């Protein structure tokens, strides 16, 4: 419920770069604020179809650990246009990432990834 009522959702790295919080945020339509320097490198979802930076906001781990309030305050300075663009990209990411989305593109994206992986 907190995710669906929020514009931004904090997604902090755990023991691995991937976080369930990221998937929950995307599913809920909440812009992920990712605190994980290695996430875009080691755990992008369907990376040849969508780019995490298109629908997420990244804050460096060191910046967040040094002063979390200051790091998050920067979200208040984002323009309405910037936020709207993130939300539009997030809507597309939902279609790509979830097979149960009414207008899902998951199968096509998954097959595309499989073909690329097989040809490398």
C-alpha positions as CSV (number, residue, x, y, z in Angstrom):
1,X,0.0,0.0,0.0
2,X,2.8,2.4,0.8
3,X,4.3,1.8,-2.7
4,X,1.0,2.6,-4.5
5,X,0.5,5.9,-2.6
6,X,4.1,7.1,-3.2
7,X,5.7,8.9,-6.1
8,X,9.2,7.7,-5.2
9,X,10.2,4.4,-3.6
10,X,13.6,3.8,-2.0
11,X,15.3,0.6,-3.3
12,X,18.5,-0.1,-1.3
13,X,20.9,-2.8,-2.2
14,X,20.9,-5.9,0.0
15,X,23.4,-8.8,0.0
16,X,23.2,-8.8,-3.8
17,X,22.8,-5.9,-6.3
18,X,19.3,-7.0,-7.1
19,X,16.5,-6.0,-4.8
20,X,12.9,-7.1,-4.5
21,X,12.1,-3.5,-3.6
22,X,12.9,-2.5,-7.2
23,X,10.4,-4.9,-8.7
24,X,7.7,-3.9,-6.1
25,X,8.3,-0.3,-6.9
26,X,8.0,-0.8,-10.7
27,X,4.9,-2.9,-10.3
28,X,3.3,-0.3,-8.1
29,X,4.1,2.6,-10.6
30,X,6.4,4.2,-8.0
31,X,9.7,5.8,-9.4
32,X,12.5,3.7,-7.9
33,X,15.2,5.6,-6.1
34,X,18.0,3.1,-6.3
35,X,20.8,3.1,-3.8
36,X,23.1,0.6,-5.4
37,X,26.2,1.5,-7.4
38,X,26.4,-1.9,-9.1
39,X,22.7,-2.4,-9.9
40,X,22.8,-1.0,-13.4
41,X,25.8,-3.2,-14.2
42,X,24.9,-6.5,-12.5
43,X,21.2,-6.7,-12.3
44,X,19.4,-4.8,-15.1
45,X,16.2,-6.5,-16.1
46,X,15.8,-7.2,-19.8
47,X,18.6,-4.8,-20.5
48,X,18.4,-4.8,-24.3
49,X,14.7,-3.7,-24.2
50,X,14.7,-1.2,-21.3
51,X,17.3,0.9,-19.6
52,X,17.0,1.2,-15.8
53,X,18.1,4.9,-15.9
54,X,15.0,5.7,-18.0
55,X,12.6,4.8,-15.2
56,X,14.7,5.0,-12.1
57,X,16.7,7.6,-10.2
58,X,20.1,6.6,-8.9
59,X,21.9,8.0,-5.8
60,X,25.4,6.8,-5.1
61,X,25.8,4.6,-2.1
62,X,28.6,6.8,-0.6
63,X,26.4,10.0,-1.0
64,X,23.5,8.3,0.7
65,X,25.5,6.8,3.5
66,X,27.3,10.1,4.2
67,X,24.1,12.2,4.4
68,X,20.8,10.4,3.5
69,X,18.6,13.4,4.2
70,X,20.6,15.6,1.8
71,X,20.8,12.9,-0.8
72,X,17.0,12.4,-0.8
73,X,16.3,16.2,-0.6
74,X,17.5,16.4,-4.2
75,X,14.2,14.7,-5.2
76,X,12.4,17.8,-4.3
77,X,14.3,19.8,-6.9
78,X,13.3,17.5,-9.8
79,X,11.2,19.3,-12.5
80,X,7.6,18.2,-13.2
81,X,8.6,17.3,-16.8
82,X,11.5,15.1,-15.6
83,X,9.2,13.3,-13.2
84,X,6.5,12.8,-15.9
85,X,9.2,11.4,-18.3
86,X,10.2,8.9,-15.6
87,X,6.6,7.9,-15.1
88,X,6.0,7.4,-18.8
89,X,9.1,5.2,-19.0
90,X,8.0,3.4,-15.9
91,X,4.7,2.6,-17.5
92,X,6.6,1.0,-20.4
93,X,8.9,-0.9,-18.0
94,X,5.8,-2.4,-16.3
95,X,4.7,-3.8,-19.7
96,X,8.1,-5.3,-20.4
97,X,8.9,-6.7,-17.0
98,X,5.6,-8.3,-16.0
99,X,3.9,-11.1,-17.9
100,X,0.6,-10.5,-16.1
101,X,0.3,-6.9,-17.3
102,X,-2.8,-6.5,-19.5
103,X,-0.6,-5.1,-22.3
104,X,2.5,-7.2,-21.5
105,X,5.5,-7.2,-23.7
106,X,7.4,-9.6,-21.5
107,X,7.4,-12.6,-23.8
108,X,8.7,-10.6,-26.7
109,X,11.4,-8.9,-24.6
110,X,12.4,-12.3,-23.0
111,X,12.7,-13.9,-26.4
112,X,14.7,-11.0,-27.7
113,X,17.1,-11.3,-24.7
114,X,17.4,-15.1,-25.4
115,X,18.2,-14.6,-29.0
116,X,20.9,-12.0,-28.2
117,X,22.4,-14.2,-25.5
118,X,22.5,-17.2,-27.9
119,X,24.2,-15.2,-30.6
120,X,26.9,-13.9,-28.3
